[in-house]
Each structure stands twice: as C-alpha cells, then as structure tokens.
Amino acid sequence: MKSLLVIAMALVSVSSFAADHKDAAHKAAMEACKEHSKDKKAMEACVTEKMKAPAMEASAPAAAPAPAHK
C-alpha cells in the first residue's frame, strides 16, 4: 500500500513538472514570435513552429551515431 502511494506521488510530480516545462516553452515561443502579433494566423504558425523546433533538435543528435576513433 505504501509503495502504491509513493508511485502515485512520483507520477503526479513528473506530470506537474512536464506541464510547467510545456508552459515555459510556450511562453518562450510567444516571446520569440512577437513580430507576428498583429496577424493571429501568422502568430499561431510561428508559435507552432518554435514549439516543434526544440523537439526536433533534441532528437537529431541522439539519432546520429558517434564517429569511431582510430
């Protein structure tokens, strides 16, 4: 019973951290796209693009194999 409580608390903590990180990333994307503030569609497209970019950059180095040293 105690272990179930610990697991539940860990899951809540992780999901809370993920939500906070997503909010921070969204705010940073909104800040970077200020020049599109007059056009709502352009602003949404810019924010969507900025939110996708870090995810793509983070996965790219992990996918590339390390060069072999001779």
Contact map, one row per residue, 1 for C-alpha under 8 A:
1111100000000000000000000000000000000000000000000000000000000000000000
1111110000000000000000000000000000000000000000000000000000000000000000
1111111000000000000000000000000000000000000000000000000000000000000000
1111111100000000000000000000000000000000000000000000000000000000000000
1111111110000000000000000000000000000000000000000000000000000000000000
0111111111000000000000000000000000000000000000000000000000000000000000
0011111111100000000000000000000000000000000000000000000000000000000000
0001111111110000000000000000000000000000000000000000000000000000000000
0000111111111000000000000000000000000000000000000000000000000000000000
0000011111111100000000000000000000000000000000000000000000000000000000
0000001111111110000000000000000000000000000000000000000000000000000000
0000000111111111000000000000000000000000000000000000000000000000000000
0000000011111111100000000000000000000000000000000000000000000000000000
0000000001111111110000000000000000000000000000000000000000000000000000
0000000000111111111000000000000000000000000000000000000000000000000000
0000000000011111111100000000000000000000000000000000000000000000000000
0000000000001111111110000000000000000000000000000000000000000000000000
0000000000000111111111000000000000000000000000000000000000000000000000
0000000000000011111111100000000000000000000000000000000000000000000000
0000000000000001111111110000000000000000000000000000000000000000000000
0000000000000000111111111000000000000000000000000000000000000000000000
0000000000000000011111111100000000000000000000000000000000000000000000
0000000000000000001111111110000000000000000000000000000000000000000000
0000000000000000000111111111000000000000000000000000000000000000000000
0000000000000000000011111111100000000000000000000010000000000000000000
0000000000000000000001111111110000000000000000100010000000000000000000
0000000000000000000000111111111000000000000000000000000000000000000000
0000000000000000000000011111111100000000000000000000000000000000000000
0000000000000000000000001111111110000000000001100110000000000000000000
0000000000000000000000000111111111000000000000100000000000000000000000
0000000000000000000000000011111111000000000000000000000000000000000000
0000000000000000000000000001111111100000000000000000000000000000000000
0000000000000000000000000000111111111000001001100000000000000000000000
0000000000000000000000000000011111111000001000000000000000000000000000
0000000000000000000000000000000111111100000000000000000000000000000000
0000000000000000000000000000000011111111011001000000000000000000000000
0000000000000000000000000000000011111111011000000000000000000000000000
0000000000000000000000000000000000111111001000000000000000000000000000
0000000000000000000000000000000000011111111000000000000000000000000000
0000000000000000000000000000000000011111111100000000000000000000000000
0000000000000000000000000000000000000011111110000000000000000000000000
0000000000000000000000000000000000011011111111000000000000000000000000
0000000000000000000000000000000011011111111111100000000000000000000000
0000000000000000000000000000000000000001111111110000000000000000000000
0000000000000000000000000000000000000000111111111000000000000000000000
0000000000000000000000000000100010010000011111111100000000000000000000
0000000000000000000000000100110010000000001111111110000000000000000000
0000000000000000000000000000000000000000000111111111000000000000000000
0000000000000000000000000000000000000000000011111111100000000000000000
0000000000000000000000000000100000000000000001111111110000000000000000
0000000000000000000000001100100000000000000000111111111000000000000000
0000000000000000000000000000000000000000000000011111111100000000000000
0000000000000000000000000000000000000000000000001111111110000000000000
0000000000000000000000000000000000000000000000000111111111000000000000
0000000000000000000000000000000000000000000000000011111111100000000000
0000000000000000000000000000000000000000000000000001111111110000000000
0000000000000000000000000000000000000000000000000000111111111000000000
0000000000000000000000000000000000000000000000000000011111111100000000
0000000000000000000000000000000000000000000000000000001111111110000000
0000000000000000000000000000000000000000000000000000000111111111000000
0000000000000000000000000000000000000000000000000000000011111111000000
0000000000000000000000000000000000000000000000000000000001111111100000
0000000000000000000000000000000000000000000000000000000000111111100000
0000000000000000000000000000000000000000000000000000000000011111110000
0000000000000000000000000000000000000000000000000000000000000111111000
0000000000000000000000000000000000000000000000000000000000000001111100
0000000000000000000000000000000000000000000000000000000000000000111110
0000000000000000000000000000000000000000000000000000000000000000011111
0000000000000000000000000000000000000000000000000000000000000000001111
0000000000000000000000000000000000000000000000000000000000000000000111
